[in-house]
């Protein structure tokens, strides 16, 4: 009886110059990098109509409240930069995506803002000391962080007493048929839209951290599909007497 054993040949790939076993691991990374590049390049163009119809005005109104030392998480391509008032003394823009950060650096160069820094921090862990910021900004970001709870706990930790979180986020629909479609579409949408989640109840999650929501406005985001249309925006403040939570 003859036993035949098949060996996998480690051929060199003509494009990437790696072994086929390495290729199995590298190809998904390459595809992810290509997707990240295309998303960063097309984001401003894809959102231009919605920005004109509603987002630009919402940003201007919301960010007029910013002051002091400010951290913006998930700063993306830098669309908030024109709206920061002079009473903001320091700006740190965090953006973990390499391609988005390149767009952000180009746009930041157009603004003569002193004490402006760009970092690669993720929302869930910044490494900054407790109570570092007077204002933290999140606009269309909390939908895509890996853990909403962890990110909001980090925001709470970083805010000074009486500090404020300014937020603008799309959230789960209050229309039952739309909710059903949000749950169905979420896995595919997340792959196409940078881990964006359609079913997050962000206002409830903010309150769970101990922040107090002082302003809350709900409105449809014009020019978008029904499953991302419902948005909330507002301000959530950390109390003056806040201490370490249990």
Order of alpha helices (4+ residues) and beta strands (2+ residues): alpha-alpha-beta-beta-alpha-beta-beta-alpha-beta-alpha-alpha-beta-beta
